[in-house]
Amino acid sequence: MARSIQTVVWPTVTEEEKQEARLGEVRREASNDADGIIQALKVLQAMEDRGMLDILLALLQRGEGVLAHVVDVLAKPEVTSSLETLIKSVQALGKLNSVGLLKTLDGVTAGLDRVAEAAPPEQHLGVYDVLRRLKDPDVNAGLAFALDFLQGMGRAVRTSGTEADAVGP
């Protein structure tokens, strides 16, 4: 007959064996993610070269004080107003038609170039001079563009938010 087991002897693992096992695990993981680790080391080196690690360390060490100061600064009405304006400006930029904006900026650039090249007028521009200039195709196109712009802006001013978006050109 078999004898019953009276005591259980657990294998003992020394501290050295634990460290060796952990190092083996770290080596395996590091070899699997070698490219990422190399990139991370490059980022850390660049941050060290520019002194950013010292700043980051100080920020983390004094985090609560820095955060309290940032909150105090952001709580000021003028800062809050500026942030709201910035957010609304970014939202407005997202609404802009990129083709129309590019066309407008090209026109503004060409107009500024023309003004820079033109000599200052020597005499007063009369009504008949203005009417004569309207025959110029470039002046006519620019005036039509300006009037279309004013019409669109006026429609948006006259109507409110979503109604202006729903109304076509």
BAFILUM-661668 format. One record per residue (C-alpha): residue number from 0; x, y, z. Coordinates in nm, 3 decimals, m for minus. Layout:
// BAFILUM-661668
<r num="NUM" xx="X" yy="Y" zz="Z"/>
...
//
This chain:
// BAFILUM-661668
<r num="0" xx="0.000" yy="0.000" zz="0.000"/>
<r num="1" xx="0.103" yy="0.351" zz="m0.068"/>
<r num="2" xx="0.195" yy="0.584" zz="0.206"/>
<r num="3" xx="0.009" yy="0.913" zz="0.243"/>
<r num="4" xx="0.186" yy="1.238" zz="0.179"/>
<r num="5" xx="0.244" yy="1.414" zz="0.506"/>
<r num="6" xx="0.422" yy="1.728" zz="0.391"/>
<r num="7" xx="0.431" yy="1.923" zz="0.067"/>
<r num="8" xx="0.766" yy="2.060" zz="m0.033"/>
<r num="9" xx="0.729" yy="2.364" zz="m0.257"/>
<r num="10" xx="1.021" yy="2.443" zz="m0.481"/>
<r num="11" xx="1.199" yy="2.750" zz="m0.357"/>
<r num="12" xx="1.286" yy="3.020" zz="m0.606"/>
<r num="13" xx="1.570" yy="3.245" zz="m0.510"/>
<r num="14" xx="1.567" yy="3.618" zz="m0.565"/>
<r num="15" xx="1.835" yy="3.574" zz="m0.830"/>
<r num="16" xx="1.619" yy="3.330" zz="m1.026"/>
<r num="17" xx="1.324" yy="3.571" zz="m1.008"/>
<r num="18" xx="1.539" yy="3.854" zz="m1.144"/>
<r num="19" xx="1.677" yy="3.630" zz="m1.419"/>
<r num="20" xx="1.323" yy="3.531" zz="m1.522"/>
<r num="21" xx="1.212" yy="3.896" zz="m1.529"/>
<r num="22" xx="1.516" yy="3.994" zz="m1.735"/>
<r num="23" xx="1.436" yy="3.718" zz="m1.984"/>
<r num="24" xx="1.080" yy="3.849" zz="m2.011"/>
<r num="25" xx="1.205" yy="4.206" zz="m2.064"/>
<r num="26" xx="1.447" yy="4.086" zz="m2.335"/>
<r num="27" xx="1.169" yy="3.899" zz="m2.519"/>
<r num="28" xx="0.937" yy="4.199" zz="m2.509"/>
<r num="29" xx="1.215" yy="4.439" zz="m2.610"/>
<r num="30" xx="1.310" yy="4.225" zz="m2.909"/>
<r num="31" xx="0.944" yy="4.209" zz="m3.018"/>
<r num="32" xx="0.905" yy="4.589" zz="m3.001"/>
<r num="33" xx="1.259" yy="4.694" zz="m3.095"/>
<r num="34" xx="1.154" yy="4.956" zz="m3.355"/>
<r num="35" xx="0.915" yy="5.126" zz="m3.113"/>
<r num="36" xx="1.172" yy="5.126" zz="m2.833"/>
<r num="37" xx="1.436" yy="5.277" zz="m3.062"/>
<r num="38" xx="1.193" yy="5.553" zz="m3.170"/>
<r num="39" xx="1.098" yy="5.620" zz="m2.806"/>
<r num="40" xx="1.467" yy="5.649" zz="m2.713"/>
<r num="41" xx="1.517" yy="5.898" zz="m2.999"/>
<r num="42" xx="1.224" yy="6.104" zz="m2.872"/>
<r num="43" xx="1.363" yy="6.098" zz="m2.518"/>
<r num="44" xx="1.706" yy="6.203" zz="m2.645"/>
<r num="45" xx="1.558" yy="6.492" zz="m2.843"/>
<r num="46" xx="1.362" yy="6.603" zz="m2.536"/>
<r num="47" xx="1.680" yy="6.581" zz="m2.326"/>
<r num="48" xx="1.879" yy="6.782" zz="m2.583"/>
<r num="49" xx="1.623" yy="7.062" zz="m2.568"/>
<r num="50" xx="1.584" yy="7.059" zz="m2.190"/>
<r num="51" xx="1.225" yy="6.944" zz="m2.207"/>
<r num="52" xx="1.277" yy="6.647" zz="m1.975"/>
<r num="53" xx="1.377" yy="6.882" zz="m1.693"/>
<r num="54" xx="1.062" yy="7.086" zz="m1.753"/>
<r num="55" xx="0.846" yy="6.775" zz="m1.768"/>
<r num="56" xx="1.001" yy="6.636" zz="m1.450"/>
<r num="57" xx="0.946" yy="6.964" zz="m1.265"/>
<r num="58" xx="0.589" yy="6.975" zz="m1.391"/>
<r num="59" xx="0.522" yy="6.624" zz="m1.266"/>
<r num="60" xx="0.687" yy="6.689" zz="m0.930"/>
<r num="61" xx="0.491" yy="7.010" zz="m0.870"/>
<r num="62" xx="0.182" yy="6.899" zz="m1.060"/>
<r num="63" xx="m0.084" yy="7.009" zz="m0.813"/>
<r num="64" xx="0.057" yy="7.360" zz="m0.776"/>
<r num="65" xx="0.098" yy="7.400" zz="m1.151"/>
<r num="66" xx="m0.251" yy="7.268" zz="m1.218"/>
<r num="67" xx="m0.399" yy="7.506" zz="m0.959"/>
<r num="68" xx="m0.218" yy="7.798" zz="m1.124"/>
<r num="69" xx="m0.338" yy="7.695" zz="m1.472"/>
<r num="70" xx="m0.696" yy="7.671" zz="m1.344"/>
<r num="71" xx="m0.666" yy="8.017" zz="m1.184"/>
<r num="72" xx="m0.540" yy="8.166" zz="m1.510"/>
<r num="73" xx="m0.809" yy="7.993" zz="m1.718"/>
<r num="74" xx="m1.083" yy="8.109" zz="m1.481"/>
<r num="75" xx="m1.024" yy="8.476" zz="m1.566"/>
<r num="76" xx="m1.306" yy="8.620" zz="m1.780"/>
<r num="77" xx="m1.076" yy="8.755" zz="m2.051"/>
<r num="78" xx="m0.907" yy="8.417" zz="m2.092"/>
<r num="79" xx="m1.241" yy="8.237" zz="m2.102"/>
<r num="80" xx="m1.365" yy="8.483" zz="m2.362"/>
<r num="81" xx="m1.049" yy="8.437" zz="m2.569"/>
<r num="82" xx="m1.082" yy="8.058" zz="m2.559"/>
<r num="83" xx="m1.447" yy="8.081" zz="m2.667"/>
<r num="84" xx="m1.347" yy="8.311" zz="m2.953"/>
<r num="85" xx="m1.071" yy="8.070" zz="m3.057"/>
<r num="86" xx="m1.309" yy="7.773" zz="m3.055"/>
<r num="87" xx="m1.571" yy="7.963" zz="m3.256"/>
<r num="88" xx="m1.305" yy="8.076" zz="m3.504"/>
<r num="89" xx="m1.190" yy="7.720" zz="m3.560"/>
<r num="90" xx="m1.552" yy="7.611" zz="m3.607"/>
<r num="91" xx="m1.604" yy="7.893" zz="m3.857"/>
<r num="92" xx="m1.294" yy="7.788" zz="m4.050"/>
<r num="93" xx="m1.442" yy="7.441" zz="m4.078"/>
<r num="94" xx="m1.752" yy="7.586" zz="m4.244"/>
<r num="95" xx="m1.558" yy="7.773" zz="m4.513"/>
<r num="96" xx="m1.583" yy="7.648" zz="m4.868"/>
<r num="97" xx="m1.219" yy="7.581" zz="m4.956"/>
<r num="98" xx="m1.268" yy="7.643" zz="m5.329"/>
<r num="99" xx="m1.443" yy="7.975" zz="m5.269"/>
<r num="100" xx="m1.185" yy="8.077" zz="m5.010"/>
<r num="101" xx="m0.898" yy="7.997" zz="m5.245"/>
<r num="102" xx="m1.067" yy="8.193" zz="m5.525"/>
<r num="103" xx="m1.121" yy="8.489" zz="m5.293"/>
<r num="104" xx="m0.764" yy="8.485" zz="m5.162"/>
<r num="105" xx="m0.630" yy="8.467" zz="m5.518"/>
<r num="106" xx="m0.842" yy="8.770" zz="m5.604"/>
<r num="107" xx="m0.726" yy="8.961" zz="m5.298"/>
<r num="108" xx="m0.362" yy="8.884" zz="m5.378"/>
<r num="109" xx="m0.402" yy="8.994" zz="m5.739"/>
<r num="110" xx="m0.582" yy="9.310" zz="m5.628"/>
<r num="111" xx="m0.307" yy="9.398" zz="m5.381"/>
<r num="112" xx="m0.045" yy="9.339" zz="m5.649"/>
<r num="113" xx="m0.235" yy="9.572" zz="m5.884"/>
<r num="114" xx="m0.260" yy="9.843" zz="m5.619"/>
<r num="115" xx="0.111" yy="9.813" zz="m5.543"/>
<r num="116" xx="0.198" yy="9.854" zz="m5.912"/>
<r num="117" xx="m0.043" yy="10.139" zz="m5.985"/>
<r num="118" xx="0.069" yy="10.498" zz="m5.957"/>
<r num="119" xx="m0.140" yy="10.720" zz="m5.730"/>
<r num="120" xx="m0.413" yy="10.904" zz="m5.923"/>
<r num="121" xx="m0.319" yy="11.256" zz="m6.021"/>
<r num="122" xx="m0.675" yy="11.383" zz="m6.055"/>
<r num="123" xx="m1.011" yy="11.326" zz="m5.896"/>
<r num="124" xx="m1.204" yy="11.026" zz="m6.033"/>
<r num="125" xx="m1.538" yy="11.142" zz="m6.170"/>
<r num="126" xx="m1.867" yy="10.962" zz="m6.230"/>
<r num="127" xx="m1.797" yy="10.921" zz="m6.601"/>
<r num="128" xx="m1.451" yy="10.778" zz="m6.520"/>
<r num="129" xx="m1.616" yy="10.517" zz="m6.298"/>
<r num="130" xx="m1.870" yy="10.431" zz="m6.568"/>
<r num="131" xx="m1.590" yy="10.401" zz="m6.826"/>
<r num="132" xx="m1.400" yy="10.162" zz="m6.596"/>
<r num="133" xx="m1.710" yy="9.942" zz="m6.562"/>
<r num="134" xx="m1.658" yy="9.845" zz="m6.927"/>
<r num="135" xx="m1.328" yy="9.677" zz="m6.828"/>
<r num="136" xx="m1.402" yy="9.299" zz="m6.793"/>
<r num="137" xx="m1.175" yy="9.269" zz="m6.489"/>
<r num="138" xx="m1.345" yy="9.557" zz="m6.307"/>
<r num="139" xx="m1.685" yy="9.417" zz="m6.401"/>
<r num="140" xx="m1.593" yy="9.068" zz="m6.272"/>
<r num="141" xx="m1.453" yy="9.211" zz="m5.949"/>
<r num="142" xx="m1.761" yy="9.422" zz="m5.891"/>
<r num="143" xx="m1.991" yy="9.126" zz="m5.962"/>
<r num="144" xx="m1.787" yy="8.916" zz="m5.718"/>
<r num="145" xx="m1.809" yy="9.186" zz="m5.449"/>
<r num="146" xx="m2.185" yy="9.221" zz="m5.499"/>
<r num="147" xx="m2.234" yy="8.842" zz="m5.476"/>
<r num="148" xx="m2.027" yy="8.841" zz="m5.159"/>
<r num="149" xx="m2.232" yy="9.125" zz="m5.012"/>
<r num="150" xx="m2.556" yy="8.948" zz="m5.106"/>
<r num="151" xx="m2.447" yy="8.628" zz="m4.929"/>
<r num="152" xx="m2.328" yy="8.818" zz="m4.625"/>
<r num="153" xx="m2.649" yy="9.021" zz="m4.612"/>
<r num="154" xx="m2.862" yy="8.706" zz="m4.633"/>
<r num="155" xx="m2.669" yy="8.555" zz="m4.342"/>
<r num="156" xx="m2.699" yy="8.874" zz="m4.137"/>
<r num="157" xx="m3.070" yy="8.908" zz="m4.211"/>
<r num="158" xx="m3.159" yy="8.551" zz="m4.118"/>
<r num="159" xx="m3.050" yy="8.359" zz="m3.812"/>
<r num="160" xx="m2.812" yy="8.061" zz="m3.773"/>
<r num="161" xx="m2.971" yy="7.749" zz="m3.920"/>
<r num="162" xx="m3.202" yy="7.944" zz="m4.151"/>
<r num="163" xx="m2.897" yy="8.101" zz="m4.319"/>
<r num="164" xx="m2.745" yy="7.755" zz="m4.369"/>
<r num="165" xx="m3.065" yy="7.624" zz="m4.527"/>
<r num="166" xx="m3.097" yy="7.911" zz="m4.776"/>
<r num="167" xx="m2.902" yy="7.848" zz="m5.098"/>
<r num="168" xx="m2.719" yy="8.104" zz="m5.311"/>
//
